[in-house]
Amino acid sequence: MTTIEYLSLPLHKRLFHKFISFFASIPMFFAKIFTKKIPQFFVGIYKKIAQVFFNIYLFFVDGDFKTKLSFVFMGFGLFTRKSFFRGILYFLFQAAYIYFAVTIGINSLMKIGTFGHIAQSSYVDPIVGIEIYTYQDDSFMLLLNTIIFAILTCVYIFLWYNQLKDSVELQNLHRIGKTIKDKEIVKSLVGKNYHYVMLSIPTLGLIIFTIIPLIFMILVAFTNYSSQFQQPKELFDWVGSYNFKKLFGLAGGAASHEFAYVFGQILIWTLTWAVFATFTNYFLGMIVAMLINKKGIRLKKLWRTVLITTIAVPQFISLLFMSRFLSTNDGALNQILLDLGIITQNIKFLEDGIITKITVIVVNMWIGIPYTMLMCSGILMNIPQDLYESARIDGASPFKMYAKITLPYMLFVTGPYLISNFVGNINNFNVIYLLSGGNPQFTNVKGQMIQSQLFGAGQTDLLITWLYKMCMTQVEKDYGVASVIGIFVFIVVATFSLITYSRSNAVKNEGDFQ
């Protein structure tokens, strides 16, 4: 379809065409990644690694004895060439790494295959008469220490190579009678190279709070870590792909199929919730902003203030109030409707599957629309009014101006926000957990609760709230399956974000915005 043919289509057909094109592009997206991007990535990595090994060879061949000793003692070449500050830092890091490796790292790495050999034991002291615990191996700490050791090893190799390169650089400068003093290094770090210092803090935070937990989660997914293997009393073990099979109903048995069914239902509801929670707030918030900004509307500041005031109320309080307000038995809303004769029996706002899902979407609109209204108000004020005046002269209707001017402009500016909001709603914990608690619970064909193997799963649970219950609130916990769910959520979110962000007009036509 050509551009002219596409533009000649009615609005609903254009939207349908975009919807179909988006899902049709997903296979091509993955095909491009696996046939082009990934091979190019690994080829690039191979070339860089080969170049590094070649450089190390040159460093050893061309280096003097100070550089050669830097192969063993980090920072030696720098320290002996009067770059004391860098030399001491490199040496201190090497000493700290060796200490950690000898005392913790190597021991954890050697035991990671079996997650230890001896668990916690206890005995009764014959003299005092109290139970005394002896701590041996802790599977949780062994796994965590191994991950930390692996990351520190990668950092060590990186710094080891860089100090060799710096040593050779100082060696070459020394040959022509030049030196680089510590004052010059410090001056460059607070001057033209200050970004390295500023980025080091978030990089460290990324490693500690994102990379390490992510790697830990992935590895736990291949273990039997659960409430039956509480640390350090019991050791857990590797189970391969069992947790993945259990989640997708491939482990065998009725319990596995039941678990897979509930997972599928929660996944469908999670995506449905994300779509409705995102686009209802977005479009309704935009409409409210347009109504307030419309010429002739009085008390604009008052309306904005009233809506913004709802943001000031803590979401925790609002949701707990709504949970009480919508209660089936003693909720104020049911009582009001009964008194007015509108209903004859209480509505199960938070106890019926379909009604509860509609309820949480509506309540989320009440919470989210003010945020969108506030954002859209600022953007609407910056749309050139000449566009609307020209459209009116040409006889365009209000809906036509909205479809041709307002909406494209808003989508262009707020495209990344819309993507991030969708991702945020997939992981929206507060609204679901505080309002409905994930209820009502799933029932079997006989109408009985099926909670023995589902870890408290409810019909309005999102994957994130179900994961929380599985790890925190239930007596029986399964961290391995929870990790699989976490991996699945990460894959879904990452895939959606990459595809939609790369295809958004905000990225493809970035230079067109003025």
N, C-alpha and C positions, 0 to 999 in steps of 0.2 A: 504494500500500500504506500503510495506517494504521500508527501506532506500535504499537498493540495487536497487529495482525496480524504485524508484524515481530518483536515480542518473543516471540510464540508459536511462531515458527519454531525448529527445531533449530539448534544452534551452527554446524554446517557450512553450512547454508542461509543463515544470517545473514552469515557470512563471504563466501559466494559472492555474495550480494546486494550487499554493500559493494564487492566487487571489480568487479562489473558496473556499479554506480552510479558508481564512480570514473571508469572509462573512458568511460561515457556522458556524464559531466559535462564532459569535456574540450572537445567541440564547443561546448557552451553557454558555457563559460568564455571561449573565444576569440571567440564571437559577442558576448558582453557587452563584451569589451575593445574590439573593432573598431567596434561600433555605438553604444557608450555612453561607455566610459572614454576612448578616444583622442579622439573629437570633443570631449568635455568638457575634456580636457587642452589641446587646441589652442585652444579658445575662451577658456579661462582664460589661456593664454599671450598670446593676442592682446589681451585686455583689459588685462593687466599692461603689455605693451609700449606700448599706446596711452596708458595712464595715465602711464608714464614720459616719453613724448614731450610730453605735455601739461604735466607738472611742469617739464620742462626749459624749455618756453616761458614758464611763469610765473616760473621762476628768473631768466630773462633780462629779462623785462619789469619785474618787481618788484625786482630786485636793484640795489644801488648799484654804483659803479664797481669796488669791491673784488670783489664777487661776479662782475661781468662779466669782470674780468681773470682770475678763477678758471677761466673757460671755456678760457683759453689756458695759464695757469700754474697747475697743480694746487697747492692748498694756500695760494694767495696770500691769499684771503679769511680763512683761519684764522690765518695767520701775522701779518697786519696787525691782527688783533683779539686779539692776545696769546695765541693758542693755538699757541705756537711748536712744541711737540713734534709735534703732528699735522700742522701745516703743513710742517715739514721732512721728515717721513716721506713725505707725499704727493709733495712735490717730488722727493725722491731716487728714488722709484719711477718717476716720470715720466721723469727723466733716464736711469735705467737702461733703461727700456723703449725710449726713443728711440735710445739707443746700440745696443742689441741689434737694433732694427729696421733701422737704417741700415747696420750692419756685417754682419749675418747674415740677419736675418729677411726683408727685402724681396727680397734677392738669391736666397734659397732659394725664396721664393714664386714668383718670376718664372721659375725654372728647373724647377719641379715638374712642369710639363706634359710635359717630355721627360726628366726626371731628369738634367739636365745636358747638356753638349755635348761636352766633351773629357774622356776618361778618363786614367788614369795612363799616362805614357810614360817612356821611358828612353833614354839615350844613353851611349856610352863616352867618357869624358874622354880626349882624345888625349895629355894630359901625364901624368896619373896612371895611366891605363889601367884604371880601374875603372868599373863601370856605375853611373850616377847616375840616380835616379828623380825625375821632376817630377810633382807632384800638382796636378791641375786640379779636376775635379768628382768628387764622391763621392755616388752616388745614395742610399746609406743615410743619410748625414748630411744630405743635402738634404731627405729625407722627414722625418727626426727634427726638424730645425730648423724646418721648416714647421709641424709639429704643435705644437712648443713656442711658436712665434710666434703661432699661432692661439689657444692657451690663454692666453698672456700678454696678447693683445689683448682677450680676453673679460674677464680680470681687470682690465685697464686701464680698460675701459668701465665696469665695476662700481664701481671706486674713484673714477673721474672723476665719476660721478653722485653717489656718496655724499659726496664732498667739496663738491660744489655744494650738496647738501641741508644739510650741516653749516654751510656758509658762510651760507646764508639763515637758518638757525636762530640763529646768533650775531648776525646782522644784526638780527633781530627782538628778541632779548634786549638788544642795545645800545640800541635805541630806547626801552626802558623802564628803562634804566640798570643792567642786569645783565650780567655776563660769566661765562664758564665758563673757569676756569684749568686749566692742565695738571695741577696737583695733584689737582683734582677728578676729572679724567678717569682718571688713574692709580688713584686711590682707588676709583673705580667698577669699574675693570677687575679689581682684586684683591678687590673686595667683591661687590656684587650682580650684576655682569656678568662674574664670573670665568669663567663657562662659555664665553664667547666666546674667551677666551685659551686655555683648556684644549682646546677643540675645534679651534682653529686648527692645532695640531700634527698631529693625525690627519688633518685635512682636507688639509694639505699633503702628508702621506704618501700619502693616497688619490690625489691628483692625480699625484704622481711615480711611484708604484709600481703603480697600477692603471689610471687613466684614460689616461695617455700610452701604456703598453704595449698597452692594449686598442684604442685608436684606431690605433696603429701596426700591430697585427696585422690589423685590418680592412682597412686600405689595402694592406698587403702582399699580401693575398689576391687583389687585382686586378692584380698585377704578375707578371713572370716571374723574380723574384728566386730564384736557385738557385746551385748550385755552378758552373754555367757562366758565371755573372755575379758573380764574386768581386769584392768591393769592396776598394780603389778601382780595381783593374785594369780592370774592365769595368763599364759602365753597364747598369742594367736598365730596363725599360720597362713601360708599362701594357698589359695583355692582356685587359681587360674580364672577362667571366665564364668564361674558358677553364678556370681552375682548378676552378671549381664543376662545369663540364661534365665535366671529367676525373674528378673524384671520383665522380660519379653515372653515369658511363659514357655520357655524351652527346657526348663529343668526337669519336667515331668511331674505328674501328680496333679490332683484337683487344686491343691493349695497354690501351686505355681500358676495355673491357668486363671484362678481367681485373682491373684496378685496382678497378673498381666492385664486382666480386664479392668481392674480399678485404676491401674496406671494409665491405660488408654483413655478412660473416662476423665481422669484428672488432667491429662495432657490436652484433650479436646477443650475442656472448660478453661484451662489456662490460656490457650490461644484465643478462644472466644472472648474471654474476659479482657485480654490485652487489646483486642480490636475494638470492642465496645467502649472500654474505659478510656482509650486513647482518643478515638474519633468523636465520641459524644462530647467530651470535654473540649476538644479542639474546635469543632464547628459551632457548638452552642456558645462557647466562650467568645468566639469570633462574632457571632450574631449579636450577643449582648453588647460587645464593644462597639459594633456598628450602630446599634440602636442608641447607645449613650452618646456617641460622637455625631449622630445625625443632627443636621441643622434644625433648629426649632425646638429641640428637646430642652426643657428647663431643668434646673438644678442638677447639672451634669456632675459637679463636684460631690454633691450629696449622694447620688447614686453610686459613684465610684467609691466613696468613703464607706458606704454601707456594705458593699461587696468586699472591699478590702479588709474590713473589720473581721470578717469570718476567717481570714488568714491568720489573724492575731490569736485566735482561740486555739490552744494546743489540740492537735488532731487526736491525741489520746483521749482527752476529755470529750470531744465531740462524738467520737465513735462509741465510747462507753455510754454516753447519754442516749444516742440513737438506738443502741442495743437494748437499753431499758425501755425506751419509748415505744419500740416496735415489738416488745415481748408479747407472746401469744396470750398468756393467762392474765397478767396484770399490767400490760402495756397501756399507756395513755391513749395512743391512737385507736386501738381497738375499742376502748371504752367510749371515746368520743363518737366513733362511727355507730356503735350500738345505741347510744343515747339519741343520736339524730335519726335513727331508724334506717340508716343506709344499708346496714348488714344485719343479719339475724344470728350469726355465730362468728366467733373470733377468727380472724384471718391469720394463718400461720406464716407470718412474714419471715421468720427465721427458722422454721421447722419443716417447711415443704421445699423439695429440691428446686423446682422451677421458680416458685415464688421467691425463694431466698436469693437465687441468682439474679432475678430482676431487681430485688431490693438492694443488693450490694452495688449493682450498677447505678441505680438511681441515687443512692447515698454518695457514691463516689463522684457523681456529677455535682452534687451540692458542695462537696469539698474542693473539687478540681476546677470548676468553671471560673471562680474568681482569679486563680492564677493565670489561666489562659486569657481572660478578659484584660487583665493588667498588661500582659505582654502584647496582645493584639492592639490595644489602645495606642501604645507608643508607635507601632508600625503603621497603623492606619493614618495617624497624623502626618506621616512622612510620604504618603502616596501623593504625587502631584495632582492637585485639583483640576489642572487643565485637561487631564485625561477624562475626568468625569464630565466637564463642561462640553468637551468635544463630542463625547458619547451622547449627551442629552440633545445637542444640536442635530446629530444624525438620527435622532428618534429612538435610541436604545432604551429598553425598559430597565427598571431597577435590577431584575434578575439577570438580564443580559450584561449589565455593567458589573454585577457581582461575579459572573462566570468568566468574563473576558478581562477584567481589570483587577478587582480586589483579590479574588481567589488565586490567580497565577502569581501575583505579587507576594501574597502571604505565603504561599507554598515555597516560592523561591527563597524567601528570607528565613522561614521557619522550618525548612526541610530537615536539617540536622536535629533541631529540637524535637520534631515529630518522631524521628527515628529513636532518639534517646528516651523519649517519653514512652514509646511502645516497649522498649527494652525494660524500662523501669517498671512498667505495669506487669510484665511477665514476672518480675521479682517483687511485686507490691505485697509486702507482708502485713502492713498495719491494717488496711481496710478490711481484709478478709479475716485475719486472726482476731482483731479486736471487736469486729461487728458480729460475725457469725461463728467464729471459732472453727470454721470449716464445715459446720453442721448443715444439714442433717447427715447422719452417718449412712454408709452404704448398707443395704439389706439384701438378703438372698431371695430365692424364688418363694420361700415360705414367709417372707417378711421379717425374718429375724436378723439381728445385727451380725455382720460378719467382720469382726474386729480382731479375731485371734491372731491372724497373720498379716494384718493390714496396718498395724501401728497407728491406729486412731484416724485413718483416712476418712474424710467426709466428702459429700457431694459438691461443696463449694470450696474445698481446699485447692489451692494452687500447688504446683510442684514445690515451691519454696516453703510453703507452710507445712506441707506433708513432710518434707525433709526435716523441718524443725521439730515436728512431733516425733519423728523417727529417732532423732538424736537426743532430744531434751525432755519431753514431757511424758513419754510412755515408759512403763516399767520394763518391758522388753524392747531393747534397742538393737538396731542393726546398722552400724556405721559403714559397713561394706556396701550394702544396697543404697544407702544414703549418698555415698560417694559416686555411685553409678548415676543416680539421679542428678547430682551436681554436675557431673561430666556432660550428661545429656543436655541439661539446661545451658551450659556453657557453649556447647556445639550449636544449639538452636539459635541462641542469642548472637553468637559470633557470626554465624552464617547469614542470618537476616541482616545484621548491621553492615557487613561487608557488601552484600548485594545491593541493598537499598541505598546506602550512602554513596557507593560508586556510581549508581544510576541516577541519583538526584540531580536536579538542575543546579542546585547550589554548588555542586562540584564540577559538573560537566560544563556549565556556562558561568563559571566564577567571574570571569572578566567582563561579563555583560552587565553586572549589577553596578549601579551608580547611585 
